[in-house]
Amino acid sequence: MTIALGACSQTAIARPGSPPDPQPIDCPRSVGAGVTCLSLQDEAGAWLIIAKPANWNGRLIVHAHGGPRMGEPEREDSLEDLDRFSVMVRQGYAWIGSSYRRGGYGVRSAAEDVDRSRAVFWELFGRPERTLLHGQSWGGNVAAKAAELYGIDEAGTLTYDGVLLTNGVLNGGTRAYQFRADLRAVYQYFCGNHPAPSDPQYPVWQGLPAGARMTRAELRRRIVDCTGIGLSGRDRTAQQTRRKRDILAVTGIEEDELVAHMNWATFTFQDLVQVRLGGRNPFDNSQTVYSGSSDDAALNAGVERFTADPQAVAMLSHDADLTGQILAPTITLHALHDPTVFYAAEAVYAGTVAGAGRSHLLVQAATDEDQHSKLEDAGYLIVLAALERWIDTGEGPDPAGFQEACLAEHPRRSCLFVTANGR
């Protein structure tokens, strides 16, 4: 099965019929008292979680979660996302999150599921005074794609009044994962155990062969065997220390993120390449010059090389790259030291939006944080308030004032806004 290459449409999805009756469920404690939480499965098979506070402010946040998650969707998947962003519900916003209809890669598929969740809420409760779209991590790519595809209805009215993208994969599918393909090549050069000599041999860009059943525990065992990562200095050999130092120096990945990035470069790549791209290769290191190791000449002479298949690149671009054709006020918030989605993705997105002539609809903010999955609550509150004012007044906010506003409005919370140069 490959990613469908259907025509783009910038029209909200039509939803025939009524959604099934939602079932009450227990809310995460973090959302506070007086919140009703509901669960239902939509017509495509995605599980939805709704949180609606008694003091609802008439605004809805439609959430796109990160990942992609590899397992089949389950009823309570979105509770974790609701808990992570519960400050929004405590602020009076209603919230809806979708598990997506299936696990695995697919930005367009997930974007359709996100917009369907928006339509389900509207059908159940009526159209809110304002609907905001929020995407986190890979969900930032999903939300940005949803905003492009489903941002206006058939009458030409905005579906989403504003968009918030946090630590988002905003450089698009053809750019976002090349560094992990490089990681696999560099790791294999130094370690030679993924694949091991006793395994069926395959190019590292595949992640794993089709049907391979490696577990995360087995992958971690191999990484520890090679690099000694997680072991004390006393238990790690000099050779393991040298390999680890070389891999991290060449790839720029932090030590405590190596296993996570190898997981994505293994299991997500397997799904992306084998299932979504029909075994085709979207990655290319044929001209890459690697540097930072103890012997760069030997590394560049011996590292596995691969060349991208143009059809794979085109398929991945169609599915996951962004056009920059944003329609509503959009704010991005990104940790400067995000170890998972590097801050450089923001510059790529800014360039994409500028190329589409839509820079007047984009404001980008940064925080001095080194987290990925969740930032400080005060940051979310400030950018949400700024987005609301932008929609009300038509004047884009100046992120240079976010720190001062945060300190004034949330003196008991951590306020960590900075400019892009770190000041």
Backbone torsions as a table, in degrees:
resi	resn	phi	psi	omega
1	MET	NA	133.2	-179.9
2	THR	-120.8	166.1	179.0
3	ILE	-65.1	130.9	178.3
4	ALA	-66.7	141.3	-179.9
5	LEU	-108.5	46.6	-178.9
6	GLY	-71.6	166.5	-179.1
7	ALA	-71.2	147.4	177.7
8	CYS	-71.7	150.7	174.6
9	SER	-143.2	127.7	177.8
10	GLN	-100.0	52.2	179.6
11	THR	-131.2	135.7	178.4
12	ALA	-59.1	145.6	-175.7
13	ILE	-71.0	133.0	174.7
14	ALA	-76.1	139.5	-176.4
15	ARG	-121.6	99.7	177.9
16	PRO	-71.9	147.1	174.8
17	GLY	74.5	-177.3	-179.0
18	SER	-106.3	148.5	177.5
19	PRO	-69.6	156.0	176.9
20	PRO	-63.6	159.5	-179.9
21	ASP	-64.3	128.5	176.7
22	PRO	-73.7	149.9	-179.8
23	GLN	-108.2	133.9	177.9
24	PRO	-63.6	140.7	175.2
25	ILE	-136.6	165.6	176.7
26	ASP	-73.0	134.4	176.3
27	CYS	-80.3	153.9	166.8
28	PRO	-60.6	143.1	-179.9
29	ARG	-59.4	-27.5	-174.6
30	SER	-64.9	-20.0	-178.8
31	VAL	-77.2	-13.1	178.8
32	GLY	89.0	-177.3	-176.5
33	ALA	-82.0	160.3	173.5
34	GLY	73.7	27.1	179.4
35	VAL	-115.3	133.2	174.7
36	THR	-97.2	126.4	177.5
37	CYS	-114.2	137.3	-175.3
38	LEU	-133.3	153.9	177.6
39	SER	-133.0	142.7	172.9
40	LEU	-158.6	163.1	176.8
41	GLN	-110.0	129.5	-176.7
42	ASP	-82.7	179.5	-173.5
43	GLU	-66.4	-20.4	178.8
44	ALA	-91.5	-6.8	179.3
45	GLY	102.8	-0.4	177.6
46	ALA	-77.7	143.6	176.4
47	TRP	-92.8	133.2	-178.5
48	LEU	-114.2	142.2	171.8
49	ILE	-119.9	130.2	178.3
50	ILE	-117.6	137.2	171.2
51	ALA	-125.6	126.0	-177.1
52	LYS	-133.2	110.0	-177.5
53	PRO	-75.4	152.0	177.9
54	ALA	-62.2	-31.6	178.7
55	ASN	-96.7	39.1	-175.5
56	TRP	-52.8	131.8	-178.0
57	ASN	-88.1	7.4	179.4
58	GLY	84.1	2.0	178.8
59	ARG	-105.4	148.1	177.3
60	LEU	-121.0	135.5	170.5
61	ILE	-108.1	120.0	175.9
62	VAL	-97.5	118.9	-170.6
63	HIS	-104.1	136.7	172.8
64	ALA	-113.6	116.9	-174.1
65	HIS	-84.0	164.2	-178.5
66	GLY	-85.4	-169.2	-177.6
67	GLY	136.6	-125.2	-0.8
68	PRO	-73.4	146.7	175.5
69	ARG	-77.3	139.0	-174.9
70	MET	-88.2	-24.9	-176.4
71	GLY	-79.1	168.8	175.7
72	GLU	-69.5	144.7	-177.3
73	PRO	-64.9	145.7	178.6
74	GLU	-128.3	159.7	-172.1
75	ARG	-52.6	-41.1	-171.0
76	GLU	-101.9	13.4	-177.0
77	ASP	-54.6	-42.4	-173.0
78	SER	-79.4	-4.5	177.3
79	LEU	-64.0	-35.0	177.5
80	GLU	-62.6	-41.2	178.8
81	ASP	-67.1	-41.4	177.7
82	LEU	-60.7	-42.4	178.7
83	ASP	-63.3	-41.6	-177.2
84	ARG	-65.0	-35.3	-176.9
85	PHE	-112.8	30.3	-176.0
86	SER	-64.1	-21.9	179.2
87	VAL	-59.4	-28.5	179.4
88	MET	-67.9	-39.8	177.8
89	VAL	-70.0	-40.8	177.3
90	ARG	-61.9	-23.8	178.7
91	GLN	-82.0	-5.6	176.4
92	GLY	109.3	-1.9	-179.9
93	TYR	-79.9	142.5	163.4
94	ALA	-78.1	157.4	-172.0
95	TRP	-143.8	138.5	172.6
96	ILE	-137.8	135.8	178.6
97	GLY	-132.7	143.3	179.5
98	SER	-110.1	142.7	173.8
99	SER	-74.5	-13.9	-165.5
100	TYR	72.8	157.3	-170.6
101	ARG	-73.2	-22.3	-178.5
102	ARG	-151.3	162.2	172.0
103	GLY	-80.4	171.7	177.2
104	GLY	95.1	176.2	-175.5
105	TYR	-74.4	156.4	176.9
106	GLY	146.3	93.1	-176.0
107	VAL	-72.1	-44.3	-179.4
108	ARG	-64.0	-41.9	177.9
109	SER	-60.0	-46.3	179.6
110	ALA	-66.3	-37.6	178.6
111	ALA	-62.3	-40.4	177.0
112	GLU	-63.3	-40.7	178.8
113	ASP	-64.0	-39.2	178.8
114	VAL	-63.2	-46.5	-179.6
115	ASP	-67.0	-31.9	175.5
116	ARG	-63.5	-37.7	178.4
117	SER	-63.7	-38.6	176.0
118	ARG	-59.4	-45.3	-179.3
119	ALA	-64.7	-37.0	178.4
120	VAL	-62.5	-45.2	179.1
121	PHE	-60.9	-44.7	-179.9
122	TRP	-60.5	-39.5	-179.8
123	GLU	-68.1	-35.3	-178.0
124	LEU	-76.8	-40.1	-168.9
125	PHE	-122.8	1.8	-174.5
126	GLY	84.9	162.9	-179.1
127	ARG	-71.0	125.8	180.0
128	PRO	-67.1	166.9	174.0
129	GLU	-60.0	-31.5	-178.3
130	ARG	-155.2	138.9	178.2
131	THR	-121.1	122.5	179.8
132	LEU	-113.3	141.5	-179.9
133	LEU	-106.5	127.9	-178.8
134	HIS	-125.0	128.6	174.9
135	GLY	-125.9	137.8	-178.7
136	GLN	-120.6	131.5	175.6
137	SER	60.9	-127.8	174.7
138	TRP	-58.1	-29.6	174.9
139	GLY	-63.5	-21.3	173.1
140	GLY	-65.4	-40.8	174.1
141	ASN	-62.8	-44.2	-179.6
142	VAL	-62.5	-47.3	-177.9
143	ALA	-66.5	-41.2	178.6
144	ALA	-62.9	-38.7	176.5
145	LYS	-66.8	-42.7	178.3
146	ALA	-61.4	-39.5	179.6
147	ALA	-64.7	-35.5	178.0
148	GLU	-72.0	-42.0	-172.9
149	LEU	-82.4	-36.5	-170.7
150	TYR	-124.1	25.4	-172.8
151	GLY	-77.2	-14.3	176.8
152	ILE	-133.8	152.5	178.9
153	ASP	-93.0	-176.6	-175.2
154	GLU	-64.3	-23.3	179.2
155	ALA	-87.0	-0.7	-179.2
156	GLY	85.0	12.8	179.1
157	THR	-90.1	143.4	178.3
158	LEU	-61.3	129.7	172.6
159	THR	-77.4	-44.3	177.8
160	TYR	-110.0	122.8	-178.4
161	ASP	-73.6	-25.4	179.2
162	GLY	-160.7	160.9	-176.1
163	VAL	-132.5	134.9	176.1
164	LEU	-124.0	124.9	-178.1
165	LEU	-122.4	119.0	-174.7
166	THR	-116.9	127.1	-177.5
167	ASN	45.5	46.1	-170.1
168	GLY	-85.5	149.4	171.8
169	VAL	-79.7	81.6	-170.7
170	LEU	-103.2	4.3	176.0
171	ASN	-92.9	2.7	172.8
172	GLY	80.6	158.4	-172.9
173	GLY	-61.0	-35.0	-176.8
174	THR	-76.1	-13.5	178.1
175	ARG	-109.4	-28.1	-165.6
176	ALA	-71.8	-23.3	-169.9
177	TYR	-115.5	-0.2	-179.4
178	GLN	-59.7	-36.2	-177.4
179	PHE	-65.4	-27.5	177.0
180	ARG	-77.7	-30.8	171.4
181	ALA	-64.7	-40.0	174.6
182	ASP	-62.0	-40.9	178.0
183	LEU	-58.1	-46.2	-179.4
184	ARG	-61.2	-40.9	-179.4
185	ALA	-67.0	-45.5	-179.3
186	VAL	-66.2	-44.2	177.9
187	TYR	-57.8	-45.6	-177.3
188	GLN	-65.3	-35.6	177.7
189	TYR	-60.4	-45.7	-176.4
190	PHE	-81.9	-30.4	-171.7
191	CYS	-107.2	-39.2	177.1
192	GLY	63.0	23.7	-177.7
193	ASN	-124.5	14.7	179.0
194	HIS	-148.0	73.8	14.8
195	PRO	-83.4	152.6	173.5
196	ALA	-80.7	159.7	178.7
197	PRO	-55.2	-29.0	-179.1
198	SER	-83.1	-9.5	179.6
199	ASP	-83.8	157.6	165.6
200	PRO	-57.5	133.3	-174.9
201	GLN	-83.9	143.2	-178.6
202	TYR	-155.7	156.2	176.6
203	PRO	-69.5	141.8	-172.3
204	VAL	-66.1	-23.4	-179.5
205	TRP	-65.3	-16.5	178.1
206	GLN	-72.5	-17.2	-173.0
207	GLY	81.9	-66.6	171.9
208	LEU	-152.5	156.9	174.0
209	PRO	-64.6	157.3	175.5
210	ALA	-58.4	132.0	178.2
211	GLY	84.9	-8.3	178.3
212	ALA	-64.4	143.9	-172.9
213	ARG	-120.7	34.2	176.7
214	MET	-58.8	142.6	176.3
215	THR	-97.5	162.1	176.3
216	ARG	-63.9	-34.5	178.8
217	ALA	-64.5	-39.8	179.2
218	GLU	-68.0	-40.4	177.1
219	LEU	-61.5	-45.1	179.3
220	ARG	-61.1	-40.3	179.7
221	ARG	-58.9	-41.7	-179.5
222	ARG	-66.9	-39.6	179.7
223	ILE	-65.6	-41.2	178.3
224	VAL	-65.6	-42.1	178.9
225	ASP	-57.2	-38.7	-176.5
226	CYS	-80.9	-45.1	-168.5
227	THR	-109.0	-14.8	-175.4
228	GLY	68.0	16.2	-176.5
229	ILE	-60.5	135.9	-177.4
230	GLY	87.0	-11.7	178.2
231	LEU	-88.5	155.1	175.8
232	SER	-70.7	159.9	178.2
233	GLY	-57.1	-31.8	-179.8
234	ARG	-68.9	-33.2	-176.0
235	ASP	-93.6	-7.1	-177.1
236	ARG	-101.5	133.8	-179.1
237	THR	-77.4	162.6	177.9
238	ALA	-62.4	-36.3	178.9
239	GLN	-66.4	-42.1	176.5
240	GLN	-62.1	-42.9	179.5
241	THR	-61.0	-42.2	-179.4
242	ARG	-65.9	-43.6	178.4
243	ARG	-61.6	-45.8	-179.9
244	LYS	-61.1	-45.2	-179.1
245	ARG	-60.6	-43.1	-178.8
246	ASP	-66.3	-44.5	-178.9
247	ILE	-62.1	-46.5	-178.3
248	LEU	-68.2	-38.4	-178.5
249	ALA	-66.5	-39.8	-177.2
250	VAL	-73.8	-41.2	-173.7
251	THR	-88.7	-20.3	-177.8
252	GLY	75.9	12.5	-179.9
253	ILE	-87.7	142.1	179.8
254	GLU	-76.3	151.4	-174.4
255	GLU	-57.0	-45.3	-175.2
256	ASP	-77.7	0.2	176.6
257	GLU	-109.6	-1.9	-175.0
258	LEU	-60.9	-47.4	-178.0
259	VAL	-63.2	-41.8	179.8
260	ALA	-61.4	-46.4	-179.8
261	HIS	-66.2	-34.5	176.5
262	MET	-68.2	-34.2	175.0
263	ASN	-60.7	-48.2	179.1
264	TRP	-63.1	-39.5	-177.9
265	ALA	-75.1	-3.2	178.0
266	THR	-109.9	-63.1	-171.1
267	PHE	-82.8	-40.4	175.4
268	THR	-67.4	-41.3	177.3
269	PHE	-61.0	-41.1	179.1
270	GLN	-58.3	-45.7	178.5
271	ASP	-66.1	-48.2	-177.6
272	LEU	-58.7	-50.2	-173.7
273	VAL	-77.0	-52.1	-170.9
274	GLN	-76.4	-38.2	-174.1
275	VAL	-94.9	-46.4	-172.6
276	ARG	-88.4	-29.5	-176.3
277	LEU	-112.3	12.0	175.3
278	GLY	61.3	32.2	178.6
279	GLY	84.7	2.4	-178.2
280	ARG	-83.5	153.9	-174.3
281	ASN	-100.1	118.6	176.8
282	PRO	-94.1	2.4	-171.6
283	PHE	-109.7	155.4	-176.2
284	ASP	-148.9	122.8	172.1
285	ASN	-127.9	22.1	-173.5
286	SER	-61.7	-28.4	-178.3
287	GLN	-114.9	6.4	-176.6
288	THR	-71.8	133.5	174.2
289	VAL	-107.0	111.4	-178.8
290	TYR	-85.5	143.6	-178.8
291	SER	-145.7	159.3	176.7
292	GLY	110.7	-8.2	-178.3
293	SER	-85.1	177.5	177.6
294	SER	-74.9	-14.9	177.2
295	ASP	-152.1	83.1	-176.7
296	ASP	-65.0	-34.5	-179.4
297	ALA	-62.3	-45.3	179.2
298	ALA	-66.1	-40.0	179.0
299	LEU	-60.8	-49.6	-177.0
300	ASN	-69.4	-26.5	177.1
301	ALA	-77.4	-30.2	-171.7
302	GLY	-108.1	-11.3	-175.8
303	VAL	-68.9	148.1	177.7
304	GLU	-66.3	133.2	-179.7
305	ARG	-110.9	147.8	178.1
306	PHE	-151.1	153.4	-177.1
307	THR	-122.5	135.0	-176.5
308	ALA	-68.1	144.9	171.9
309	ASP	-84.3	121.2	-177.9
310	PRO	-55.9	-34.6	179.4
311	GLN	-67.2	-38.5	177.5
312	ALA	-63.9	-42.2	178.8
313	VAL	-62.8	-42.5	-179.9
314	ALA	-64.7	-41.2	179.5
315	MET	-65.0	-44.5	-179.8
316	LEU	-67.6	-38.5	178.1
317	SER	-62.3	-45.1	179.4
318	HIS	-60.3	-40.5	-176.7
319	ASP	-74.8	-41.5	-163.4
320	ALA	-126.9	-16.4	177.4
321	ASP	-73.7	156.4	-177.0
322	LEU	-108.3	149.3	-179.2
323	THR	-93.2	-19.1	-174.4
324	GLY	81.5	3.3	-178.6
325	GLN	-81.3	63.8	179.7
326	ILE	-75.7	149.1	-172.6
327	LEU	-114.7	-24.5	-175.6
328	ALA	-125.1	160.2	175.1
329	PRO	-50.9	130.4	-173.9
330	THR	-131.4	128.3	174.9
331	ILE	-118.1	133.5	171.7
332	THR	-109.5	144.3	177.2
333	LEU	-130.0	125.5	-174.1
334	HIS	-142.7	136.5	173.9
335	ALA	-71.8	129.8	-179.6
336	LEU	-58.8	-31.8	-174.2
337	HIS	-112.1	29.5	177.5
338	ASP	-55.4	119.5	-176.9
339	PRO	-84.5	-5.0	-174.8
340	THR	-109.3	-52.5	173.8
341	VAL	-113.5	105.0	-171.1
342	PHE	-65.8	147.3	-176.5
343	TYR	-58.3	-23.1	-179.6
344	ALA	-59.1	-21.2	177.5
345	ALA	-59.4	-29.2	-178.3
346	GLU	-66.0	-39.1	178.9
347	ALA	-66.2	-37.7	177.5
348	VAL	-62.4	-44.4	-179.3
349	TYR	-65.7	-41.5	177.9
350	ALA	-58.5	-41.0	177.7
351	GLY	-66.7	-38.6	178.0
352	THR	-63.3	-45.5	-179.8
353	VAL	-65.5	-41.1	178.3
354	ALA	-62.2	-40.1	179.2
355	GLY	-62.8	-27.4	177.5
356	ALA	-88.6	-0.3	180.0
357	GLY	73.0	29.1	-175.3
358	ARG	-120.3	21.1	-176.8
359	SER	-61.3	-25.1	179.4
360	HIS	-67.3	-12.2	179.4
361	LEU	-104.6	10.1	-176.8
362	LEU	-126.6	128.2	171.2
363	VAL	-126.0	132.4	-177.3
364	GLN	-119.6	132.4	-179.2
365	ALA	-125.0	154.7	-179.1
366	ALA	-132.5	152.0	174.1
367	THR	-125.9	153.8	179.7
368	ASP	-86.4	67.7	-178.5
369	GLU	-128.3	158.9	179.2
370	ASP	-121.4	26.7	179.5
371	GLN	-107.0	158.7	178.5
372	HIS	-114.9	-55.0	-169.3
373	SER	-71.0	-28.8	179.3
374	LYS	-149.0	133.1	175.1
375	LEU	-102.3	178.2	180.0
376	GLU	-65.0	140.2	-177.7
377	ASP	-56.3	-37.4	-178.3
378	ALA	-59.6	-34.3	178.7
379	GLY	-63.0	-43.7	178.4
380	TYR	-63.0	-41.5	-177.9
381	LEU	-65.1	-40.0	-178.8
382	ILE	-67.4	-45.3	-177.2
383	VAL	-72.1	-31.7	174.8
384	LEU	-63.8	-45.6	179.0
385	ALA	-62.4	-40.4	179.1
386	ALA	-65.0	-39.5	178.4
387	LEU	-64.8	-40.8	178.0
388	GLU	-62.3	-44.5	179.7
389	ARG	-64.5	-39.0	178.0
390	TRP	-59.6	-45.5	179.0
391	ILE	-64.0	-40.1	-178.9
392	ASP	-67.3	-42.7	-169.9
393	THR	-102.4	-21.1	-175.1
394	GLY	81.2	2.8	-179.3
395	GLU	-108.2	123.1	179.8
396	GLY	-66.9	143.8	-179.3
397	PRO	-77.1	158.8	174.2
398	ASP	-100.8	111.3	-177.3
399	PRO	-63.3	-15.3	176.9
400	ALA	-63.6	-20.4	179.1
401	GLY	-95.8	1.2	-175.4
402	PHE	-66.7	-38.3	-177.8
403	GLN	-66.3	-44.2	179.0
404	GLU	-62.7	-42.5	178.3
405	ALA	-63.8	-38.4	-179.8
406	CYS	-64.8	-45.1	-180.0
407	LEU	-64.0	-35.3	-179.3
408	ALA	-74.7	-40.6	-173.7
409	GLU	-90.0	-23.6	-176.6
410	HIS	-135.6	62.8	-173.7
411	PRO	-64.7	-19.4	-178.9
412	ARG	-97.9	3.4	178.9
413	ARG	-109.6	165.9	177.7
414	SER	-80.8	121.3	179.1
415	CYS	-112.9	118.0	-169.3
416	LEU	-131.2	24.9	-180.0
417	PHE	-67.0	142.0	175.5
418	VAL	-141.1	166.3	169.4
419	THR	-81.6	169.3	-174.1
420	ALA	-61.5	-24.9	179.2
421	ASN	-88.7	8.0	171.8
422	GLY	93.4	1.2	-178.1
423	ARG	-90.1	NA	NA
